[in-house]
Each structure stands twice: as structure tokens, then as C-alpha cells.
Amino acid sequence: MASIVVLGSLNLDLVVTVPRLPQPGETVLGERFGSYPGGKGANQAVAAARLGGRVAMVGRVGSDSFGASLITNLELNGVDASDVAVDPDSPTGAALIFVEDGGQNMIAVASGANATVSPRDAQRAVARLAAGDLLVMQLEIPVAIIDQAVVAGRRAGAFVVLNAAPAQRLDPGRLRELDVLVVNEREAKAMTDPGNSPEAAAAALRAMGPRIAIVTLGPAGSLFCDEGGVHRVEPFQVQAVDSTGAGDAFLGALAVGLAGALPPQAAVRFANAAGAAATSSLGAQVALPRLDDLRRLFGVDLSSFAKA
């Protein structure tokens, strides 16, 4: 299996469960509070490691207790955190998350040290890559650094995967360098035309340049568009409690599937299983599934998709 290098964000997630999400100017009394390791980059690294991937994380935390705990958590989950830098001048990133009954959420992020990820960090990430390895990134670190890493990763012969979240428009030149672009339905519409159907959005995203464009649809599964057109991939059914970690579980599983040489359809189906499983527990990283969870919930593991 190829190695996976994640260049991205690390946050502490502060989560409040509420009966419903607040409206602007409204105070809603919460029910439970918890703090959890998070950040899209770290979540995706942990997700991939829990599913059997060989994973290294590159990013930044502050020189505070939150940062130290996030590094320790990566190591406990089997992620190589030796290239997570400690920034003496910035706090560790934090995310404030409201989760309502039924699993829908609202998130605000204070970037902290994630905003100081530098060209040197990108260089350290790319230095870990051999030809055929995966470089996985998101948009919670500076876009200029992602641009540099995409170009350098391609030169190294890596397979480059970008989760374009949070949503923003990207340099078309960089999109053409991507092997895989992954967004959710809202992000897809923000990057294309708000009136697009998910199928049209997936096709429009692929037309921007990536070899494969994937649009996740939550409980409805996902779509991907490649040279053969748009393909729908059916979901796995589960009782949802919290959808916060679903997208990152999907990305981590997708990376493991691709690192294990699964074809796109099978890799996306494996990712659907992981994304669904992650909604069955509260929190982001704490809810990320292991292979045993996929066997228990759905009777599948990575080998099931390799044989499909």
C-alpha cells in the first residue's frame, strides 16, 4: 500500500449539543459540552490511519497544552506526527461547533497556527513522498501553500487529492494539477453554479481540470465524475447522531482505498461506508471508524471492496 501524507490543519473542537441550531442573534440553551481533537487535516490523517493506512501528518500547532494534546492524539492513533511543527507565536487552532438533534451542525473556526503553515512545511510534506504516494490537503491552511504543494507533489510523482473545504474558488491552473477533487454538495455549487444539480456540478468540476471530481451527498451517498462520465455511488444506511466527522472519514477512507489501488468506484464506495459510520457517534475524530466498526455496522472491510 502507498503512503499517505496529509498537509493540513489541526484544531481543538469545542462541541455543544443543542435541540436546534440557533438563528442570528438567538441564544439556544445547550445540552452537552465536550472538547475533542479536530481540524480537517488531522481528522483525515486519523481516519486513514484507523482504516489501515500508513499516514504522516504535516502542519502546525501552538506552543500550548492544546497543541501538545493534539500531537499526542495523532501518535496514539498511529499517525507519524514528527513533522507537526510547534509555532511559538500563535495559538493552536480551535473550532466552535453546534450539533442539533439529528446530527446537523454549524461550525466556526479560529485558524490560529494553521494560518502560519509555510513553504517550509510544504517542502517537508513533499520530501516524504515517493512516486505513487498520496498527498492529501484541505483549505484550512493558506491557499498559496497548497498551490506550492500541488505543483511540488506532482513533480515528485505523487497522487494529489484536494478536499476543497471550506468552499472557495481556486486557481484553474492548480485544479488541472489534481488527481482528485472532493467537495460536498454545497461546496460544489459554490465552485460552479448554485443552480446546478449535483450531477451537473460534478461534471462542471471535472471540466475544470481534475482527473476525478467527487461530490458527497450526505445520507444520499456520493457522485464522482471521471473520463467515463458521472457515476452515482449508493450510501450505507445508519442512524445518524452527529455528521461533523463524516466528510473527513470519507476523505481518509478514500485515501486508503486509492493507496491500496482500488478503482475509483470501489474507493468511493469504501469512503461512503466510513462516512456513514462516522455519523453514528458524537464528535469528529472520536467518531472516526476503524475497520472493525465497518465490519460490525455493514459487514464490510477494505478487502470486500477489492473483490467487488
Phi, psi and omega per residue, in radians:
M1 nan 2.396 3.106
A2 -1.180 2.732 3.075
S3 -1.394 2.728 3.125
I4 -2.133 2.167 3.060
V5 -1.986 2.139 3.121
V6 -1.826 2.097 3.029
L7 -1.864 1.932 -3.049
G8 -3.092 -2.724 -2.930
S9 -1.674 2.663 2.990
L10 -2.286 2.212 -3.129
N11 -2.320 2.808 2.841
L12 -1.710 2.179 -3.141
D13 -1.621 2.198 3.074
L14 -1.893 1.941 -2.926
V15 -2.003 2.270 3.041
V16 -2.104 2.209 3.031
T17 -1.537 2.390 -3.067
V18 -2.341 2.697 3.106
P19 -1.153 -0.513 3.050
R20 -2.738 2.743 -3.127
L21 -1.238 2.435 -3.119
P22 -1.239 2.612 2.990
Q23 -1.545 2.842 3.117
P24 -0.938 2.263 3.122
G25 1.435 0.002 -3.063
E26 -1.805 2.482 2.995
T27 -1.818 2.225 3.090
V28 -2.040 2.274 3.139
L29 -1.276 2.210 -3.128
G30 -1.445 2.940 -3.097
E31 -1.908 -0.792 3.141
R32 -2.393 2.671 3.078
F33 -2.281 2.463 3.057
G34 -2.652 2.727 3.044
S35 -2.055 2.376 -3.003
Y36 -2.466 2.608 2.994
P37 -1.078 2.463 -3.124
G38 -2.741 -2.683 -2.974
G39 1.637 2.306 -3.069
K40 -1.009 -0.702 -3.138
G41 -1.098 -0.914 -3.124
A42 -1.124 -0.703 3.107
N43 -1.021 -0.785 -3.101
Q44 -1.205 -0.615 3.076
A45 -1.117 -0.818 3.132
V46 -1.128 -0.730 3.129
A47 -1.004 -0.789 -3.130
A48 -1.175 -0.721 -3.130
A49 -1.141 -0.703 3.139
R50 -1.134 -0.409 -3.130
L51 -1.707 0.226 3.020
G52 1.778 0.065 3.141
G53 -1.330 2.694 3.020
R54 -1.683 1.852 -2.832
V55 -2.219 2.405 2.968
A56 -2.140 2.485 3.136
M57 -1.941 2.348 3.046
V58 -2.186 2.216 -3.134
G59 3.128 -2.808 -3.090
R60 -2.430 2.520 2.981
V61 -2.266 2.945 3.059
G62 -1.450 2.925 3.115
S63 -1.529 1.009 -3.101
D64 -2.316 3.067 -3.083
S65 -1.134 -0.558 3.102
F66 -1.068 -0.814 -3.124
G67 -1.084 -0.761 3.131
A68 -1.072 -0.696 -3.127
S69 -1.197 -0.589 3.127
L70 -1.194 -0.692 3.094
I71 -1.124 -0.786 3.111
T72 -1.043 -0.713 -3.141
N73 -1.099 -0.728 3.083
L74 -1.012 -0.834 -3.104
E75 -1.090 -0.706 3.130
L76 -1.122 -0.438 3.128
N77 -1.648 0.174 3.052
G78 1.474 0.273 3.116
V79 -1.683 2.335 3.036
D80 -1.265 1.919 -3.087
A81 -1.848 0.287 -3.055
S82 -1.160 -0.326 3.102
D83 -1.836 0.354 2.946
V84 -1.518 1.995 -3.066
A85 -1.486 2.622 3.074
V86 -1.812 2.053 -3.107
D87 -1.611 2.040 -3.085
P88 -1.303 -0.197 -3.010
D89 -1.908 -0.066 -3.092
S90 -2.304 2.570 3.074
P91 -1.333 2.811 3.011
T92 -1.117 2.469 3.116
G93 -1.069 2.662 -3.141
A94 -2.440 2.557 3.067
A95 -2.146 2.340 3.095
L96 -1.833 2.092 -2.945
I97 -2.229 2.232 2.960
F98 -1.826 2.313 3.107
V99 -2.168 2.146 -3.136
E100 -1.659 2.887 3.049
D101 -0.955 2.284 -3.083
G102 1.772 -0.240 2.985
G103 1.790 -0.185 3.109
Q104 -1.184 2.645 -3.057
N105 -2.426 2.897 3.064
M106 -2.368 2.270 -2.978
I107 -2.308 2.374 2.955
A108 -2.200 2.429 -3.028
V109 -2.136 2.304 2.940
A110 -1.767 1.958 -2.919
S111 -1.143 -0.667 -3.128
G112 0.961 -2.295 -3.065
A113 -1.113 -0.361 3.099
N114 -1.044 -0.528 -3.128
A115 -1.293 -0.185 -3.123
T116 -1.793 0.120 3.056
V117 -0.991 2.292 -2.874
S118 -2.100 2.998 3.040
P119 -0.971 -0.591 3.110
R120 -1.096 -0.676 3.091
D121 -1.113 -0.750 3.100
A122 -1.058 -0.698 3.125
Q123 -1.111 -0.700 3.128
R124 -1.149 -0.643 3.099
A125 -1.131 -0.829 -3.087
V126 -1.178 -0.566 3.137
A127 -1.095 -0.366 3.127
R128 -1.428 -0.197 -2.983
L129 -1.586 2.300 2.904
A130 -1.815 2.892 3.114
A131 -0.993 2.303 3.140
G132 1.600 -0.206 3.054
D133 -1.269 2.903 -3.121
L134 -1.857 2.341 2.965
L135 -1.910 2.089 -3.073
V136 -2.025 2.268 -3.109
M137 -2.432 2.863 3.085
Q138 -2.367 -3.018 -3.086
L139 -1.944 0.564 3.048
E140 -1.756 0.169 2.961
I141 -2.156 2.928 -3.054
P142 -0.995 2.336 -3.097
V143 -1.082 -0.588 3.123
A144 -1.065 -0.616 3.111
I145 -1.232 -0.698 3.087
I146 -1.064 -0.765 3.118
D147 -0.983 -0.797 3.136
Q148 -1.106 -0.740 -3.107
A149 -1.177 -0.648 3.104
V150 -1.037 -0.857 -3.119
V151 -1.100 -0.824 -3.109
A152 -1.182 -0.636 3.106
G153 -1.110 -0.717 3.098
R154 -1.100 -0.715 3.126
R155 -1.085 -0.571 -3.131
A156 -1.376 -0.078 -3.140
G157 1.434 0.318 -3.136
A158 -1.424 2.827 3.037
F159 -1.650 2.015 -2.955
V160 -1.776 2.153 -3.115
V161 -2.091 2.212 3.109
L162 -2.123 2.195 2.960
N163 -1.668 1.812 -3.034
A164 -1.400 1.188 -3.131
A165 -2.435 2.378 -0.032
P166 -1.115 2.746 -2.998
A167 -1.127 2.359 2.946
Q168 -2.884 2.751 3.123
R169 -1.347 2.502 -3.035
L170 -2.085 2.802 3.100
D171 -1.061 2.098 3.136
P172 -0.969 -0.561 3.109
G173 -1.078 -0.658 3.119
R174 -1.262 -0.675 -3.141
L175 -1.040 -0.598 3.140
R176 -1.230 -0.254 3.128
E177 -1.562 -0.145 -3.037
L178 -1.465 2.487 2.941
D179 -1.420 -0.749 -3.117
V180 -2.396 2.307 2.995
L181 -2.005 2.255 -3.124
V182 -2.178 2.246 3.087
V183 -2.484 2.821 2.968
N184 -1.557 3.140 -3.024
E185 -1.088 -0.737 3.140
R186 -1.142 -0.749 3.117
E187 -1.130 -0.649 3.115
A188 -1.073 -0.747 3.141
K189 -1.209 -0.606 3.104
A190 -1.146 -0.537 -3.111
M191 -1.547 -0.241 -3.110
T192 -2.136 -1.877 -3.138
D193 -2.219 2.177 -3.113
P194 -0.981 -0.391 3.139
G195 -1.501 -0.042 -3.104
N196 -1.184 2.521 2.876
S197 -1.247 2.838 3.082
P198 -0.984 -0.676 3.124
E199 -1.110 -0.779 3.123
A200 -1.146 -0.657 3.122
A201 -1.136 -0.735 3.116
A202 -1.071 -0.758 3.116
A203 -1.137 -0.693 3.137
A204 -1.161 -0.665 3.115
L205 -1.141 -0.748 3.119
R206 -1.134 -0.600 3.120
A207 -1.112 -0.342 3.093
M208 -1.305 -0.245 3.037
G209 2.401 -0.523 -3.112
P210 -1.146 2.645 -3.130
R211 -1.164 -0.643 3.098
I212 -2.348 2.292 3.046
A213 -1.998 2.243 -3.106
I214 -2.084 2.342 3.059
V215 -2.107 2.065 3.095
T216 -1.509 2.517 -3.012
L217 -2.142 0.380 3.133
G218 1.088 -2.266 -3.098
P219 -1.091 -0.265 -3.121
A220 -1.554 0.044 3.124
G221 1.673 -2.308 -3.108
S222 -2.803 2.936 3.060
L223 -2.234 2.623 2.904
F224 -2.429 2.633 3.135
C225 -2.162 2.180 3.049
D226 -2.269 -2.819 -3.092
E227 -1.135 -0.288 3.135
G228 -1.610 0.028 3.134
G229 1.913 -2.844 -3.094
V230 -1.658 2.333 -3.099
H231 -2.213 2.301 3.056
R232 -1.611 2.381 3.127
V233 -2.069 2.099 -2.986
E234 -1.220 2.642 -3.107
P235 -1.446 2.970 2.908
F236 -1.806 2.411 -3.061
Q237 -1.575 2.356 -3.141
V238 -2.696 2.697 3.050
Q239 -1.384 1.925 -3.036
A240 -1.371 2.360 3.063
V241 -1.974 -0.730 -3.082
D242 -2.713 2.095 -3.098
S243 -1.570 0.103 -3.017
T244 -0.959 -0.781 -3.045
G245 -1.636 0.056 -3.012
A246 -1.095 -0.793 -3.117
G247 -1.108 -0.686 -3.139
D248 -1.269 -0.607 3.027
A249 -1.075 -0.740 3.094
F250 -1.010 -0.849 -3.097
L251 -1.114 -0.765 3.138
G252 -1.078 -0.761 3.123
A253 -1.158 -0.712 3.092
L254 -1.011 -0.785 3.130
A255 -1.063 -0.756 3.127
V256 -1.118 -0.755 3.117
G257 -1.058 -0.795 -3.141
L258 -1.199 -0.670 3.092
A259 -1.114 -0.504 3.098
G260 -1.560 0.204 3.055
A261 1.186 0.449 2.995
L262 -1.197 2.531 3.006
P263 -1.173 2.791 -3.040
P264 -0.911 -0.800 -3.106
Q265 -1.022 -0.784 -3.121
A266 -1.225 -0.687 3.132
A267 -1.118 -0.696 3.130
V268 -1.223 -0.662 3.097
R269 -1.115 -0.755 3.059
F270 -1.040 -0.731 3.116
A271 -1.129 -0.678 3.072
N272 -1.018 -0.725 3.137
A273 -1.094 -0.781 3.141
A274 -1.160 -0.716 3.122
G275 -1.085 -0.738 3.115
A276 -1.135 -0.773 -3.120
A277 -1.057 -0.612 -3.100
A278 -1.185 -0.335 -3.141
T279 -1.450 -0.077 -3.044
S280 -1.515 -0.036 3.121
S281 -2.386 2.797 3.138
L282 -1.415 2.465 3.084
G283 1.821 3.038 -3.137
A284 -1.713 -1.376 -3.110
Q285 -1.101 -0.687 -3.089
V286 -1.102 -0.410 -3.117
A287 -1.623 -0.087 -3.094
L288 -1.151 2.270 -2.994
P289 -1.369 2.723 2.920
R290 -1.805 2.960 3.137
L291 -1.015 -0.626 3.107
D292 -1.064 -0.609 3.116
D293 -1.158 -0.698 3.119
L294 -1.164 -0.645 3.082
R295 -1.143 -0.748 -3.088
R296 -1.184 -0.767 -3.054
L297 -1.380 -0.704 -2.956
F298 -2.203 -0.111 -3.114
G299 1.232 0.524 -3.111
V300 -2.321 2.776 2.913
D301 -2.568 -3.022 -3.045
L302 -1.031 -0.675 -3.114
S303 -1.135 -0.488 3.102
S304 -1.053 -0.673 -3.093
F305 -1.407 -0.512 3.090
A306 -1.139 -0.535 -3.121
K307 -1.500 -0.273 -3.036
A308 -1.206 nan nan
